[in-house]
Structure formats: C-alpha cells, structure tokens
C-alpha cells in the first residue's frame, strides 16, 4: 500500500510515503514505546490532545518518512490518436535519449537522432490519419462540433437572466429585462 503526494509544479518529482508492512510494524513499536503519562497528567483537554497528536505525528514521521523520488517514467500525453505502438516507441526513444546523455558517443547520438526522426514522422502520420478519419463524410455542424472538442472549447451559450433587481424592484418580464439592459448600455 502506497500513498503518493505529487507536486503539480514539478511533475518530475514525487513526494512519497511508503506504507509497507515493515514500516507499519515500526510505527506500532514506536507507539508502544511512547510514554503517555504526560498526556494523562494534563487537565486541559486541548493541551492533552495536542500533546497526544504530537506524539502520534512524531512516530508517524519516523516510521513513514517523506521521500522525494524523481519520476523515471516518460509520460506522453494521451491523445486519441496515440496508439500502444506509439507509446512503446516513445519509451524506446526515452531509453535512447538516456543512453545518449549518459554516454554521448557519436554512435549513441546518431541512433537517438535517427530514432527521433522516425518517431516524429510516425507520430505526425498517426495524427494526420486520425483527424482525416474524424472529419471525413461529416456535415458542417458535426465538423465544428469535432473541432471544438479538439481545441477544448466549451459551448459558450449562456442562459439569459430570468430576473434582475434594480432599486429593490425585481423585474421578471423578458421584454422589461431587455429594455433595462438597453437603457443601461445606452447611458
């Protein structure tokens, strides 16, 4: 069982606490060894609770320390045109890139450059094929609907107000609301 707290600003670094059986046993042992007489001797319940919580949190932090781990997996954004084969190619590209960085020989650099060219060419072909199939044999309305999905544009049709309040007077008639807006905008 593992609980992860990921930072949104640095996607390559994860803050993790490992909740393993060994760590859980260590936590139980730390709690059993604690002296709770100070908590029992306090008459103020708030102080007693804070002392108790301090003991528990201290044991928790010792048994389950926060560890900062770099994310080693290359994550490619999941688009509808990305296939499992392209994902595999992306992982291979990442491996070649790491190899090129660790050991920058001309051979490793050329292998990476050639693979990168092939990968990008394949990626563009898959993307083009996906969008060609998406837009073929559709009417104009369907094409615009699909285009809005592609660019993540939300439908911006907003409902008109059913009532407005002016000088503590509530107006619900649509014509009166329109007139009020017109008068406001013309001033």
C-alpha positions in Angstrom: 0.0 0.0 0.0 1.5 3.3 -1.1 0.2 6.9 -0.6 1.6 9.5 -3.0 1.5 13.3 -2.7 2.5 14.7 -6.1 3.6 18.3 -6.6 1.9 19.9 -9.6 4.6 22.5 -10.2 7.4 20.0 -10.7 5.9 16.9 -12.5 9.2 15.0 -12.4 9.5 14.9 -8.6 7.2 13.0 -6.3 6.8 13.2 -2.6 6.0 9.7 -1.3 5.4 7.9 2.0 5.7 4.2 1.8 3.1 2.4 4.0 4.7 -1.1 3.9 4.2 -3.9 6.5 7.7 -3.3 7.9 7.1 0.5 8.3 3.7 -0.2 9.9 5.3 -2.6 12.4 7.9 0.1 13.1 5.1 2.6 13.7 3.4 0.2 16.1 6.6 -0.4 18.0 7.3 3.4 18.3 3.8 3.9 19.7 4.1 1.1 22.2 7.4 2.6 23.5 5.9 6.0 24.0 5.3 7.4 27.4 1.7 8.8 27.6 1.8 9.9 31.2 2.3 13.5 30.2 -0.9 13.3 28.2 -2.8 11.7 31.2 -1.5 14.3 33.7 -2.7 17.3 31.6 -6.1 18.6 32.8 -6.8 20.8 29.8 -8.3 18.6 27.1 -6.9 20.8 24.3 -3.4 20.6 25.6 -3.7 16.9 26.2 -5.0 16.4 22.6 -2.2 18.5 21.2 0.4 16.5 23.2 -1.1 13.2 22.1 -1.2 14.4 18.4 2.4 15.5 18.7 3.5 12.0 19.9 1.5 10.3 17.1 2.8 12.6 14.4 6.4 12.2 15.5 6.1 8.4 15.4 4.3 8.6 12.0 7.1 10.8 10.6 9.8 8.4 11.8 8.1 5.3 10.6 6.8 6.7 7.3 9.3 9.4 6.2 8.5 11.5 3.2 10.8 10.5 0.4 11.4 12.6 -2.7 11.6 10.5 -5.8 12.3 11.5 -9.4 9.8 10.2 -11.8 11.7 7.9 -14.1 8.9 7.1 -16.5 8.4 9.2 -19.6 4.8 10.2 -19.8 3.4 11.0 -23.2 0.1 12.9 -23.1 -2.7 10.5 -24.0 -4.3 11.8 -27.2 -6.9 9.8 -29.1 -4.6 9.2 -32.0 -1.8 7.8 -29.8 -1.6 4.0 -30.1 0.0 1.5 -27.9 2.7 1.0 -30.5 3.5 4.7 -30.4 3.7 4.6 -26.6 6.2 1.7 -26.9 8.2 3.8 -29.4 8.1 6.7 -27.0 9.6 4.6 -24.2 12.3 3.3 -26.6 13.0 6.9 -27.6 13.4 7.8 -23.9 15.8 4.9 -23.3 17.9 6.0 -26.3 17.9 9.6 -25.0 19.1 8.5 -21.6 21.8 6.4 -23.2 22.9 9.4 -25.3 23.1 11.6 -22.2 25.0 9.1 -20.1 27.4 8.0 -22.8 27.5 10.7 -25.6 29.4 8.8 -28.2 28.8 9.6 -31.9 27.1 6.2 -32.3 24.6 6.8 -29.4 23.9 10.4 -30.7 23.2 9.1 -34.2 21.0 6.3 -33.0 18.9 8.7 -31.0 18.7 11.3 -33.8 17.6 8.7 -36.3 15.0 7.2 -33.9 13.7 10.7 -33.0 13.2 11.5 -36.7 11.4 8.2 -37.3 9.3 8.6 -34.1 8.2 12.2 -35.0 7.4 11.1 -38.6 5.2 8.3 -37.3 3.6 10.5 -34.7 2.6 13.1 -37.4 1.3 10.4 -39.7 -0.9 8.9 -37.0 -2.2 12.3 -36.0 -3.0 13.2 -39.6 -4.7 9.9 -40.3 -6.8 10.2 -37.1 -8.0 13.7 -38.0 -8.7 12.8 -41.6 -10.9 9.9 -40.5 -12.6 12.2 -37.9 -13.6 14.8 -40.4 -14.4 12.8 -43.5 -18.0 12.5 -44.7 -19.5 14.7 -42.0 -21.7 17.7 -42.4 -20.5 21.2 -41.3 -22.2 21.1 -37.9 -20.5 17.8 -37.0 -17.2 19.1 -38.2 -17.5 22.2 -36.0 -18.5 20.1 -33.0 -15.4 17.9 -33.5 -13.2 21.0 -33.9 -14.5 22.4 -30.6 -13.6 19.1 -29.0 -10.1 19.1 -30.5 -9.3 22.6 -29.2 -11.2 22.1 -25.9 -13.6 24.9 -26.5 -16.6 24.8 -24.3 -20.0 25.8 -25.5 -20.3 29.4 -24.6 -24.1 29.7 -24.9 -25.2 31.1 -21.6 -28.7 31.3 -20.3 -30.2 34.8 -20.1 -31.2 36.0 -16.7 -34.7 35.2 -15.6 -34.9 38.1 -13.2 -32.9 41.2 -12.3 -33.2 43.6 -9.3 -33.0 47.3 -9.8 -33.6 49.7 -6.9 -35.0 46.9 -4.8 -37.6 46.2 -7.6 -37.5 42.7 -9.1 -38.1 42.5 -12.9 -39.1 39.1 -14.4 -40.6 40.1 -17.7 -38.2 39.3 -20.6 -39.1 42.4 -22.5 -38.6 44.6 -19.5 -35.3 43.0 -18.7 -34.1 43.6 -22.3 -35.3 47.3 -22.1 -33.5 47.7 -18.8 -30.2 46.4 -20.3 -30.6 48.5 -23.3 -31.2 51.6 -21.2 -28.2 50.8 -19.1 -25.9 50.2 -22.1 -27.0 53.3 -23.9 -26.3 55.6 -21.0 
